Amino acid sequence: MPAKKYTLLVIPEGSHQVRRFALQRSWLGVAAVLGVFFLVGVGLLGFDYYRINLDRGEFGRLKVENRTQQQELRRLTASLEGLRQELMVLAQNDAKVRVLAKLSKPKTDSLTGVGGPPEEDPATEFSALQRQVDEIMQAIDLRRASQEEIHGILNDERSLLGAKPKGWPTKGWMTSGFGMRKSPFTGRPKRHEGLDIAARTGTPVYTTADGIVSRSETAPGYGKLVVVDHGYGFKTFYAHNSKLHVKVGQRVKRGDKIASVGSTGSSIGSHVHYEVRRNNVPLNPKKYL
């Protein structure tokens, strides 16, 4: 049968006196239970302390990371605002070019006023930042489309200017104008579809606009003839030459030498017969000198 009491002997070091303590068995059970609870409590407190320290370190790391992200957001917001200002300047320059070139305005313009100090709410701040990014991307697309349109129109204008005859085809003096005149061969009134410019034989003849040589041959009445097709319906004729210096299909630029003055074909003196036609309709070349 288990004992009801236990004796605890305590012998202090260096002393011969022995102290006795009588312990009830039930007390030992209670003490054991309390000891277990104490150990468990200490363990839980230690775990909580460790977890709190761990959470505190994680919180500090997240706080530093959040502060860094806030600084980066502010920097990015400032950069985006600077980019918006540059896009506004581009839009103003775009508008000036359109006014000077007499072009219509772009269909839409997505540049709107946004800004202000950074928001405290991260979700709101990210939303505002995303909105600015979207607006800037739309503005960039608009500017790109506008620049392509302007580039295309100006290229067409430049091509048209290059195709439109301008200047004298040779150095000389005008001896006969455009319109009705008395024929030097029959004496009867006859429509003259160009200008006659007298010059010494061999004087260079130049094309008055960019284009492609469509004829370089001897033709009835015209003698040695060069015809340049400039596009946009424009063609120029250079007749009565003594020599031809270009071939059919050759691309020429305004001011290129294409022939030499002569008196071939129906001619009574050394000169260039110069015609300007659009859609095969003779125009007065004097308007293009």
C-alpha positions as a printed Julia matrix, in Angstrom:
289×3 Matrix{Float64}:
  0.0    0.0      0.0
  1.55   3.41    -0.92
  2.74   5.6      1.93
  0.53   8.52     2.95
  3.45  10.72     3.99
  6.96  11.41     2.71
  9.84  12.79     4.73
 12.18  15.31     3.11
 15.59  15.62     4.77
 17.55  18.87     4.27
 21.21  18.83     5.42
 22.87  22.25     5.05
 26.5   22.13     3.9
 28.97  22.51     6.75
 26.3   21.84     9.38
 25.37  18.71    11.29
 21.82  19.88    11.86
 19.27  17.98     9.83
 15.91  19.45     9.02
 12.95  17.2      8.43
  9.88  18.09     6.43
  6.88  15.82     6.35
  4.98  16.01     3.09
  1.55  14.59     2.49
  1.28  12.46    -0.66
 -1.62  14.56    -1.91
  0.53  17.68    -1.66
  3.13  16.12    -3.9
  0.48  15.46    -6.54
 -0.71  19.02    -6.36
  2.88  20.27    -6.5
  3.56  18.07    -9.52
  0.48  19.39   -11.32
  1.4   22.95   -10.44
  4.92  22.3    -11.66
  3.63  20.99   -14.95
  1.36  24.03   -15.35
  4.25  26.29   -14.44
  6.52  24.68   -17.01
  3.8   24.85   -19.66
  3.12  28.48   -18.8
  6.79  29.35   -18.97
  7.02  27.54   -22.32
  4.03  29.43   -23.71
  5.37  32.74   -22.47
  8.73  31.97   -24.03
  7.09  31.05   -27.34
  4.95  34.2    -27.28
  8.03  36.28   -26.52
  9.89  34.68   -29.42
  6.92  35.16   -31.74
  6.47  38.77   -30.66
 10.15  39.48   -31.29
  9.88  37.73   -34.66
  6.73  39.69   -35.55
  8.37  42.9    -34.37
 11.32  42.26   -36.69
  9.0   41.42   -39.6
  6.92  44.51   -38.84
 10.05  46.65   -38.84
 11.17  45.13   -42.14
  7.72  45.7    -43.67
  7.68  49.24   -42.33
 11.04  50.0    -43.95
  9.9   48.32   -47.18
  6.65  50.3    -47.14
  8.58  53.54   -46.58
 10.87  52.66   -49.49
  7.87  51.9    -51.7
  6.27  55.21   -50.74
  9.44  57.06   -51.67
  9.64  55.16   -54.97
  5.98  55.95   -55.7
  6.59  59.63   -55.04
  9.65  59.57   -57.3
  7.74  57.76   -60.04
  4.79  60.13   -59.69
  7.14  63.1    -60.06
  8.75  61.49   -63.12
  5.35  60.86   -64.68
  4.33  64.44   -64.04
  7.52  65.62   -65.76
  6.75  63.35   -68.7
  3.23  64.77   -68.86
  4.66  68.29   -69.04
  6.92  67.25   -71.93
  3.93  65.69   -73.69
  2.0   68.94   -73.21
  4.84  70.82   -74.93
  4.81  68.26   -77.76
  1.04  68.68   -78.09
  1.44  72.47   -78.31
  4.16  72.12   -80.95
  1.98  69.61   -82.79
 -0.87  72.15   -82.81
  1.45  74.89   -84.1
  2.68  72.66   -86.94
 -0.92  71.85   -87.85
 -1.82  75.54   -87.92
  1.2   76.4    -90.07
  0.49  73.48   -92.41
 -3.25  74.29   -92.41
 -4.13  70.83   -91.12
 -7.15  69.84   -89.07
 -6.87  69.11   -85.34
 -6.38  65.53   -84.09
 -9.62  63.61   -83.57
 -9.19  63.38   -79.78
 -6.8   64.57   -77.15
 -6.38  62.49   -73.99
 -4.18  64.99   -72.13
 -6.12  66.06   -69.02
 -5.09  67.79   -65.82
 -4.1   65.42   -63.01
 -1.78  65.86   -60.09
 -1.6   66.87   -56.44
  0.29  65.51   -53.44
  0.65  61.75   -53.01
 -2.35  60.05   -51.4
 -2.03  58.37   -47.99
 -4.16  55.4    -48.96
 -1.86  53.01   -50.92
 -4.77  51.61   -52.94
 -5.87  55.13   -53.91
 -2.3   56.12   -54.67
 -1.72  53.1    -56.9
 -5.03  53.79   -58.65
 -4.07  57.43   -59.29
 -0.65  56.37   -60.51
 -2.15  53.77   -62.85
 -4.56  56.39   -64.18
 -1.67  58.73   -64.95
  0.23  55.93   -66.67
 -2.85  55.09   -68.79
 -3.36  58.74   -69.73
  0.29  59.17   -70.7
  0.18  56.01   -72.81
 -2.94  57.32   -74.57
 -1.23  60.67   -75.11
  1.83  58.95   -76.57
 -0.38  56.95   -78.95
 -2.17  60.15   -79.96
  1.07  62.01   -80.58
  2.43  59.08   -82.59
 -0.69  58.93   -84.77
 -0.67  62.71   -85.18
  3.02  62.77   -86.14
  2.46  59.99   -88.67
 -0.47  61.91   -90.14
  1.54  65.15   -90.33
  4.51  63.29   -91.79
  2.33  61.71   -94.45
  0.58  64.98   -95.34
  3.82  66.94   -95.44
  5.4   64.23   -97.57
  2.47  64.56   -99.98
  2.84  68.34   -99.92
  6.57  68.03  -100.49
  5.97  65.57  -103.34
  3.38  67.91  -104.84
  5.78  70.85  -104.59
  8.47  68.74  -106.21
  6.06  67.7   -108.94
  4.8   71.2   -109.7
  6.89  72.84  -112.46
  8.85  75.88  -111.37
 11.42  78.08  -113.11
 12.79  78.49  -116.64
 13.84  75.4   -118.61
 16.8   77.26  -120.16
 18.58  80.59  -120.14
 17.18  82.73  -122.93
 14.41  85.16  -123.87
 10.76  84.53  -124.58
  9.85  84.95  -128.26
  6.29  83.59  -128.28
  3.68  83.23  -125.54
  0.83  80.87  -124.73
 -2.49  81.14  -126.55
 -3.65  82.23  -129.99
 -0.96  83.56  -132.33
 -0.23  83.88  -136.04
  1.48  80.73  -137.34
  5.03  81.5   -138.55
  4.53  78.91  -141.29
  1.01  79.61  -142.64
  0.31  83.1   -141.29
 -3.05  81.88  -140.01
 -4.24  82.14  -136.38
 -3.31  79.03  -134.43
 -3.32  78.11  -130.8
  0.15  77.93  -129.29
  0.15  75.46  -126.36
  3.44  76.52  -124.79
  6.2   79.12  -124.66
  9.07  79.58  -127.1
 12.33  80.52  -125.39
 15.13  81.49  -127.77
 18.7   80.51  -126.9
 21.93  79.57  -128.62
 22.17  76.03  -129.99
 23.69  73.72  -127.4
 22.48  75.73  -124.4
 21.49  73.26  -121.64
 17.81  72.5   -121.13
 16.77  71.64  -117.56
 13.72  69.88  -116.19
 11.59  72.21  -114.08
 10.31  69.58  -111.62
 11.05  66.11  -110.25
  9.72  63.22  -112.28
 10.32  60.33  -114.65
 11.14  60.67  -118.36
  8.16  59.29  -120.28
  9.34  60.24  -123.78
 12.77  60.87  -125.25
 12.45  60.67  -129.01
 12.01  62.48  -132.27
  8.34  63.38  -132.75
  6.52  65.0   -135.73
  6.55  68.79  -135.41
  8.32  68.68  -132.04
 11.63  67.43  -133.39
 13.81  65.98  -130.66
 11.43  65.9   -127.72
 11.68  65.12  -123.99
  8.54  64.65  -121.9
  8.8   64.35  -118.1
  5.94  62.91  -116.05
  5.95  64.58  -112.63
  2.96  62.85  -111.06
 -0.2   64.52  -109.73
 -1.23  64.89  -113.39
  1.69  67.22  -114.3
  3.78  66.73  -117.43
  6.28  69.06  -119.12
  7.35  69.06  -122.78
 10.74  70.26  -124.09
 10.86  70.34  -127.93
 13.12  71.24  -130.89
 16.29  70.12  -129.06
 19.58  69.44  -130.81
 20.51  66.61  -128.39
 18.7   64.45  -125.87
 20.57  63.52  -122.66
 18.05  61.28  -120.89
 16.32  57.98  -121.55
 12.76  56.79  -121.05
 12.21  55.63  -117.46
 15.03  57.72  -116.08
 14.25  59.55  -112.82
 15.19  63.22  -112.84
 15.23  66.06  -110.31
 14.38  69.7   -110.83
 17.42  71.37  -112.42
 18.8   68.21  -114.05
 20.1   68.64  -117.61
 17.88  66.69  -119.99
 18.64  68.16  -123.45
 20.41  70.85  -125.45
 18.72  73.72  -127.3
 18.35  73.24  -131.04
 16.04  73.84  -134.0
 14.77  70.39  -134.95
 11.23  69.69  -136.14
  8.93  72.53  -137.17
 11.22  75.39  -136.17
 12.62  78.52  -137.77
 15.34  79.24  -135.21
 17.2   77.88  -132.22
 14.81  77.77  -129.25
 12.98  75.53  -126.75
  9.27  74.97  -127.06
  8.15  74.49  -123.43
  4.75  73.12  -122.45
  3.12  72.45  -119.07
  0.17  70.08  -119.0
 -2.0   68.73  -116.21
 -4.25  65.78  -116.93
 -3.23  66.36  -120.56
 -4.72  69.88  -120.53
 -2.22  72.57  -121.69
 -1.62  75.29  -119.07
  0.09  78.62  -119.46
  3.74  77.9   -118.53
  4.23  81.57  -117.63
  2.4   80.89  -114.33
  5.12  78.4   -113.37
  8.22  80.43  -114.3
